[in-house]
């Protein structure tokens, strides 16, 4: 699917800047940091917000966005005892960024959630974090980093007693590192009704001309090892997806397993969110005929939406958390929108 015309001329200009100013490599090369109110800190180059935000005139559910108005890509959100924690790709001299909120709107950035990296990773590319609470009350962080051996982006695991960290890496090597598949990135977790906890990821095949598959495997009770062989769920096979699918997020709603994912080039407006559904956690999964959320969905307000997560808000209703591009400095800020369900299928608010 080709990108359609977008929003206003200001949006088009901002997106053109994105396409000429972005380079490849891991998500989140920015060094900005959110202030306590969710706005850019005064000592950072947060941009003048002349990009996608506010140009469409949309209001209501969009008014608070971006809730973290600075570079905070690949957000993962966890609720612990009435407090929400958001984790993001490295930046601002932090390996794993973490912020805290009482309402999913106002955020305070905290110190580095994993200040010390293990010796078996190459520093500088710690991204797409996922944090989950284990049965014993500890917290497991699944992170993407570049492994020394093999030299590929792979997934490691670290543990902490608090959701704020500090997380300490487990073992002497990466948890998931399929060198023959190009490595592994974008971990997420899902706990089924029977208590089985799963790890999901994407094999990083687009690094080296291979297919990308979203995969799933059960985890051990302590969260530090795989407890079964991976199962492939979906791969890139739709025109709008370009050369990859990534960033899996699995939820179960109304008896349906819903696999949300991002696809296409994260560095531009073609990046978008899609989903697939199944009646079993292992599939088979059937993709929706069209993406759920593209740059065009809200008239260009959110450029290149992706890196999504789903979390219940203070009212118990679901929210979609995601990043999108903002400002002339090309940073990806964090947004939150209501997410409802119809027959087990996700529905965004009306444009």
N, C-alpha and C positions, 0 to 999 in steps of 0.2 A: 504494500500500500504506500503510495507516494504521499509526502507531506502536503497538506492542503494550505491554502492561504491563511495567514495568521493575523488576527487582531489589528492593531494600529500600526502606523509607520514607526512609532518609537519602539514597538516590540520587534518589528522586523529588523530595525537597525541594531538593537541589542543582540539579537540572535546572530546577525551577520558578524558582529564582533566576536561572539562565542566561537563561531566556526573558524575564524581566522586566528583567534588567539589561543585555542586549546591545543594541547599536544597529547600524545598517547601516554600510557603508563597507568599506575594505580590511581584509584580515586583519592581525591583529597590532598592536593599539594598545597593548599592554602595554609596560612599561619594566623588567621584571625581568631578571635575568641568572643563568645557572647558575654555581655554584661549581665548583671543580676536581673534586669527587667526583660531580657530576651532581645535587647537591641545591641547594635555594635558598640564595642568598648571605645571610649574616646581616643585611645592611643593606637587604634588600628586603622588600616585603610579599608573601611567597610563599603566604599563605593557610594555613589550618589543615588542608587536605586532607580536609575533611569531605564532599567530593563523591564521585565515582564510584570512587576508588581504594580497594581493599581491602575494600569492603563485601560483595562476593559470596563471599568466602572462598576464591576461586580461588588456586592457588599454582603451584609449578613454573615453567613458562615465563613466568608473569606476575610472578614475585617481584621482578625487577629494575626493573619499570616503575613510574613513568615514569623513563627513564634520564636525561633532563634534566628535573628537577622544577621547572620555571619556565616562563614564557611563551616558547615556541620553536615557533611555528606554521609550517606549510607546509614541513616539512623535506625537504631534498635531501641525499643522502649520496654521497660519492665516496671510493673507496679509492685511495690513492697509495703504492706501495711499502710496504705493510703498515701504513699509518696511515689511519684513516677521518676524513673531514672532513664535518661536518654544517653546512648553511647554512639560514638561516631568515629570515623576514620581519623588517623593521625593528623596533627596540625598544631600550631601554636606551641611548639616544643613539647607536645604531649604525644606519647605512643598510642594511648587510647583515651579519647576525650569522653568526659561524662558530665552531664548536667542534671540538676534536680529540680522538681516542680511539685507543687501541691494541687495543680489544676490543669496541667497540660498546656497552659498558656504562658505563664510567667516562669522563666527558667533562670537558674543560677549555675554557672559553670564551677566545677569542683577540680581539685588537683588530678593529675594523671592517674587513671585507674590501673595502669600497669607500668610503673615508672622504670622497672628494670626488665630488659629483654633477656631471654636465654641466649647462651653463647652460640647456639646452633642456628640462629637466624641472622640475616643481614639487616642491620638497622635501617630505618627510614621509610619502610613501607608496611606499617602495621594498620590494617584497614578492615572495613566491613565487620565490626565486632558483633557478637551475639552473646547475651548473658541470660542464664536461666537459673532458677533456684532448685537445688537438689533436695532429695528426700531428707537428708541429714541436716538441712538448714543452711549448708554452705552454698556458695554461688560459683557457677562454672562460666568462664569466659572462653568462647571459641573465636579465634582471631586468624586473619590471613596475614602471612608474612612471607618473605623470601627465604627459603631454606638454603643452607650452605651445600648440603648433599642430600638429594640432588639439588642443583641450582634451579629451583622452580618456586612459584608461588604456591604455598600449601597452607593447610589449616592446623593450628596448634590449639592446645587447651591449657587454661590456667585456672587456679582456684583461689577463693578469698572467703573470709568470714563475713564480709559486709558487701553490699551491692556497690559501695563506693570504692572498693578495693582496700589496700593494694592487692592485685592479683599476681600470683606467682606461678610461672609456667611449670607444667608437670612433665616428667620424663626427660629423655635426652634426644628426642627427635619429634618431628611433626606428627600429629594424630592421623591426618589424611594427606597423602602425598603421592598420587598416582602419576609417576613421571611419564609413563607411556601415553597418558591421556592429557599431557600438558600441565599437570598439577591440579590443584583444587582451590577454590576461593568461595567466598560468600556463604559462610555457614549460617544455618538457623536451626532451631529446635522445635519439636512438636511432641506433646504428650497425649497419647490416645486415651480413650475412655477406660481401657483395661490397665492403665498405668504405664504402658510401654513408652519409653522416651526414645525419640528418633533424632538423628542428625541429618540435615539436608545440606547439600552443597551443589556447586556447579564445577564440572571439570573444565579447566581453563584452556579448552581446545583451540579457541580463536587466537591464542598466542602463537600457534604453530600449524595452522592450516587444518585443524581437526574439527570434528563436530563438537558442539557443546551439549551436554546432557545435565538436566537437573536430576540429582540422585538422592537416595534415602537409604539409611541403614540404622538398625537399632543400636542404642547405646547401653553400656554397662550401667549398673545401678549407681556407681559413683561418678558417672559421666565422663570418665577419662579414657575410655576405650570403646571401639566398635564391638558389638556383640553379635554381628552377623554380616553376611555379604551385602554389598550395595545393590540396590534395585534402581534401574533407570526408569525415569518417569516420563519426561518429555524432552525433545530437542528442538532446535531452531528448524522450522519447516513452513513458516508463514512469511509472505513477502514483507510485512511490516516489521518482522523481527530482525531483518538484516542477517548478519553472520553469527548471531549468538542469542542465547537466553541465559539469564543469570538472576541472582538475588531471590532465591525461592523463599516464600512465606506460606506455610501450611496452617490452615484452620479447619475446624469442622463446625458447620452450621446447618441446622435443620436436617440432620442425618446425611449431609453431603460433605465430602472432603473437598476443600477449595484450595487450590495451589495458585497463589498469586506469584507473579514473576515480572522482572524487568527485561527489556530486550532492545536491541539495536545499539547505536553508538552513544555511550553516556555523555560524550562531550558536546552534544548538539541537540537540536529540537526534535530529532527523530526518536530519541529515547522515549519509551512509553511503558505502561504497565498493562499486562494481560493476565488472564487466568484460565485455569483448566479445572474440571470437576471429575469426581469419581465417587463410587459407592463403597470403595474399600481404600484403606490407607495406602496399599501397595498398587492401586490402580486396577485396570487401565484408566488413564486420565484423558478426557476429551476437552480440547481447547474450545473456548468461545470463538465464534466466527470473526469477531472484531476485538481490538484492544479495549480495555476498560477505561483507560485514562491516557490521553495524548496531550501534546501542547495545545491542540485546538479545542479541547473539551470545554474549557472556560475562556474561550476567545483570547488565548495567548497569555493569560494571567500566570500560568505555571509553565515555564519553558523546560522541556525535557524532564517530566516527572519520572521518578524512579526510586530505587533503593528502599522500597516500602516495608512497613510493618503494620500490624493490626493490634490494637490494645483497647481494653474497655476503659472508658472515661469515668469521672467522678459520679456520673448519673447511671453508670452500668451499661451505657450504650457504646457500641463500637466506634472507634476512630481509625481512620487511615492516616498514618504518619509517613511522610515521604520528603525527599529533597527535590528542589528544582533550582534552576539558574536565576540569579539576580544580579543587577548592577553592572556597571561598565568594568568592574574588576573581575567579573566572571567567577563568582563564588556560588556554591550551592547551599542554600539555607534550608532550614527544616520547617515544614508545614504540617498542619493537622486539619483534617476535614471529617465530618460525620460519614459513617459508612453503615448502610442498612442492607437488608437481605430480602430477596424475593425467591422463595423456593430453593434456597441454598445458593443463590447467585448474588454477588456483590452489586450494590447500587450506590452510585454517588449522588450527592444532592443535585437538584436541578440547576442548570447553568443560568 
